[in-house]
Amino acid sequence: MATIDNKDLQIIHKEIESMNKSIEEMKLEMDEAHAKVEKTLSSIKENLFNPHEGLWSETKLNSQFRHETKRWRGIVGTGVVGLIIKQIWDFMKI
């Protein structure tokens, strides 16, 4: 009877070792996956928020360009409307 209990304990011990080994392998796989995610997120962060080359920089430049061209559109638009009105006025005088 003692040998049966001893064999059962050895089987249980091997199963526990196998599970521990699986858990360790899973931890390694998860560490690798987390490292990949961290690397990807850091590259995304760099692409978005880099003050010199990122999307944030491009957005600021685009906003600045729109703000600067807004003034010129008003001036040029007023001139074009004035020329159209002048042409209509001159046409009606004839």
C-alpha positions as a LaTeX table, in Angstrom:
\begin{tabular}{lrrr}
\hline
Residue & $x$ (\AA) & $y$ (\AA) & $z$ (\AA) \\
\hline
Met1 & 0.00 & 0.00 & 0.00 \\
Ala2 & 2.89 & 2.33 & 0.73 \\
Thr3 & 4.27 & 1.82 & $-2.78$ \\
Ile4 & 0.94 & 2.76 & $-4.33$ \\
Asp5 & 0.82 & 5.98 & $-2.33$ \\
Asn6 & 4.45 & 6.66 & $-3.23$ \\
Lys7 & 3.69 & 6.13 & $-6.96$ \\
Asp8 & 0.66 & 8.41 & $-6.72$ \\
Leu9 & 2.77 & 11.07 & $-5.05$ \\
Gln10 & 5.41 & 10.78 & $-7.75$ \\
Ile11 & 2.74 & 11.14 & $-10.46$ \\
Ile12 & 1.27 & 14.16 & $-8.70$ \\
His13 & 4.75 & 15.62 & $-8.28$ \\
Lys14 & 5.49 & 15.19 & $-12.01$ \\
Glu15 & 2.17 & 16.79 & $-12.89$ \\
Ile16 & 2.92 & 19.75 & $-10.64$ \\
Glu17 & 6.37 & 20.10 & $-12.20$ \\
Ser18 & 4.78 & 19.97 & $-15.65$ \\
Met19 & 2.29 & 22.68 & $-14.69$ \\
Asn20 & 5.06 & 24.83 & $-13.22$ \\
Lys21 & 7.03 & 24.42 & $-16.44$ \\
Ser22 & 3.97 & 25.42 & $-18.48$ \\
Ile23 & 3.42 & 28.45 & $-16.26$ \\
Glu24 & 7.05 & 29.52 & $-16.68$ \\
Glu25 & 6.80 & 29.13 & $-20.47$ \\
Met26 & 3.59 & 31.14 & $-20.43$ \\
Lys27 & 5.29 & 33.87 & $-18.38$ \\
Leu28 & 8.11 & 34.06 & $-20.91$ \\
Glu29 & 5.64 & 34.27 & $-23.81$ \\
Met30 & 3.67 & 36.97 & $-22.02$ \\
Asp31 & 6.86 & 38.94 & $-21.28$ \\
Glu32 & 7.77 & 38.80 & $-24.96$ \\
Ala33 & 4.26 & 39.88 & $-25.96$ \\
His34 & 4.32 & 42.74 & $-23.46$ \\
Ala35 & 7.71 & 43.86 & $-24.77$ \\
Lys36 & 6.33 & 43.91 & $-28.33$ \\
Val37 & 3.28 & 45.90 & $-27.24$ \\
Glu38 & 5.46 & 48.33 & $-25.30$ \\
Lys39 & 7.72 & 48.80 & $-28.32$ \\
Thr40 & 4.73 & 49.36 & $-30.60$ \\
Leu41 & 3.12 & 51.82 & $-28.21$ \\
Ser42 & 6.35 & 53.76 & $-27.81$ \\
Ser43 & 6.71 & 54.04 & $-31.60$ \\
Ile44 & 3.08 & 55.19 & $-31.88$ \\
Lys45 & 3.67 & 57.72 & $-29.12$ \\
Glu46 & 6.81 & 58.92 & $-30.91$ \\
Asn47 & 4.94 & 59.26 & $-34.21$ \\
Leu48 & 2.11 & 61.18 & $-32.60$ \\
Phe49 & 3.80 & 63.46 & $-30.12$ \\
Asn50 & 7.30 & 64.07 & $-31.48$ \\
Pro51 & 7.49 & 67.89 & $-31.43$ \\
His52 & 9.61 & 68.06 & $-34.60$ \\
Glu53 & 8.34 & 65.29 & $-36.87$ \\
Gly54 & 5.21 & 63.78 & $-35.33$ \\
Leu55 & 1.55 & 64.15 & $-36.13$ \\
Trp56 & 1.25 & 66.77 & $-33.41$ \\
Ser57 & 3.85 & 68.91 & $-35.20$ \\
Glu58 & 2.07 & 68.52 & $-38.53$ \\
Thr59 & $-1.23$ & 69.49 & $-36.95$ \\
Lys60 & 0.31 & 72.61 & $-35.43$ \\
Leu61 & 1.84 & 73.57 & $-38.78$ \\
Asn62 & $-1.48$ & 73.00 & $-40.55$ \\
Ser63 & $-3.32$ & 75.13 & $-38.00$ \\
Gln64 & $-0.71$ & 77.86 & $-38.30$ \\
Phe65 & $-0.98$ & 77.79 & $-42.11$ \\
Arg66 & $-4.78$ & 78.03 & $-41.97$ \\
His67 & $-4.59$ & 80.93 & $-39.53$ \\
Glu68 & $-2.12$ & 82.82 & $-41.73$ \\
Thr69 & $-4.06$ & 82.23 & $-44.96$ \\
Lys70 & $-7.33$ & 83.28 & $-43.37$ \\
Arg71 & $-6.23$ & 86.93 & $-43.43$ \\
Trp72 & $-5.22$ & 86.77 & $-47.10$ \\
Arg73 & $-8.44$ & 85.08 & $-48.12$ \\
Gly74 & $-10.41$ & 88.01 & $-46.70$ \\
Ile75 & $-8.29$ & 90.58 & $-48.52$ \\
Val76 & $-8.24$ & 88.71 & $-51.84$ \\
Gly77 & $-11.94$ & 87.83 & $-51.56$ \\
Thr78 & $-12.87$ & 91.46 & $-51.00$ \\
Gly79 & $-10.78$ & 92.46 & $-54.02$ \\
Val80 & $-12.39$ & 89.83 & $-56.26$ \\
Val81 & $-15.89$ & 90.82 & $-55.16$ \\
Gly82 & $-15.00$ & 94.47 & $-55.79$ \\
Leu83 & $-13.77$ & 93.67 & $-59.31$ \\
Ile84 & $-16.93$ & 91.70 & $-60.08$ \\
Ile85 & $-19.11$ & 94.57 & $-58.88$ \\
Lys86 & $-17.01$ & 97.03 & $-60.92$ \\
Gln87 & $-17.40$ & 94.89 & $-64.06$ \\
Ile88 & $-21.16$ & 94.65 & $-63.55$ \\
Trp89 & $-21.34$ & 98.43 & $-62.93$ \\
Asp90 & $-19.29$ & 99.18 & $-66.04$ \\
Phe91 & $-21.45$ & 96.77 & $-68.09$ \\
Met92 & $-24.62$ & 98.49 & $-66.92$ \\
Lys93 & $-23.26$ & 101.97 & $-67.76$ \\
Ile94 & $-22.85$ & 101.07 & $-71.42$ \\
\hline
\end{tabular}
